[in-house]
Amino acid sequence: MNAIPLPLSQQIHARLMERLQATELRVLDESADHAGHMGANESGQGTHMRVCIASPLFESLSRVQRHRLVYDALQDFIDQGLHALAIELI
């Protein structure tokens, strides 16, 4: 029996909790808001995400370094079609 894969937003949430030990995290799929835009797909899901995150790993890092940690943790999702990623550091 094949398991149904989790929605991309839940996969991203799990990944960031695991890799960045997030203390606060929200992952929002904003793909439907970008219908017809570059990178959007016909399902209206999984192409445009917003991540709001706080992590102890961000201490003493610059904004660019913090964003790099998030991008590095999610690179395989980007490689598989995640088109846009908005990052809000909280």
Buried (B, 14 or more C-beta within 10 A) or exposed (E): EEEEEEEBBEBBBEBBBEBBEBEEBEBBBEBEEBEEEEEBBEEBBBBBBBBBBBBEBBEEBEEEEBBEBBEEBBEEBEEEEBBBBEBEBE
